[in-house]
Amino acid sequence: MFEVKVSRKRLIAIPKAVAEKLGIVEGMKLKLYVEGDRIVLEPVRDALWFAIYGPKVARITFEEVEEESIREQEKLANTS
């Protein structure tokens, strides 16, 4: 448990240990809501976060990416 102080502008600092445990970094968005008499903060996990830090469910090789790129470029060339 941590104690934090509310500033004059009603700002609080998230303790480093808490931020690290939850993966909260500078610029990240947080969801804030009230549950009874408690304030709850939750990290907002956007698509970029999941791409970088989320679980990996599939693998793709560079060759597969290149093949798909060529197919898509051919489609675009054929529609012009």
Secondary structure as the mmCIF struct_conf table of DSSP 4:
data_model
#
loop_
_struct_conf.conf_type_id
_struct_conf.id
_struct_conf.beg_label_comp_id
_struct_conf.beg_label_asym_id
_struct_conf.beg_label_seq_id
_struct_conf.end_label_comp_id
_struct_conf.end_label_asym_id
_struct_conf.end_label_seq_id
TURN_TY1_P TURN_TY1_P1 ARG A 8 LYS A 9
BEND BEND1 ARG A 10 ARG A 10
HELX_LH_PP_P HELX_LH_PP_P1 ALA A 13 PRO A 15
HELX_RH_AL_P HELX_RH_AL_P1 LYS A 16 LEU A 22
TURN_TY1_P TURN_TY1_P2 GLY A 23 GLY A 23
TURN_TY1_P TURN_TY1_P3 GLU A 26 GLY A 27
STRN STRN1 LEU A 30 GLU A 35
TURN_TY1_P TURN_TY1_P4 GLY A 36 ASP A 37
STRN STRN2 ARG A 38 PRO A 43
HELX_RH_AL_P HELX_RH_AL_P2 ALA A 47 TYR A 53
BEND BEND2 GLY A 54 GLY A 54
HELX_LH_PP_P HELX_LH_PP_P2 PRO A 55 LYS A 56
HELX_RH_AL_P HELX_RH_AL_P3 PHE A 62 THR A 79
#
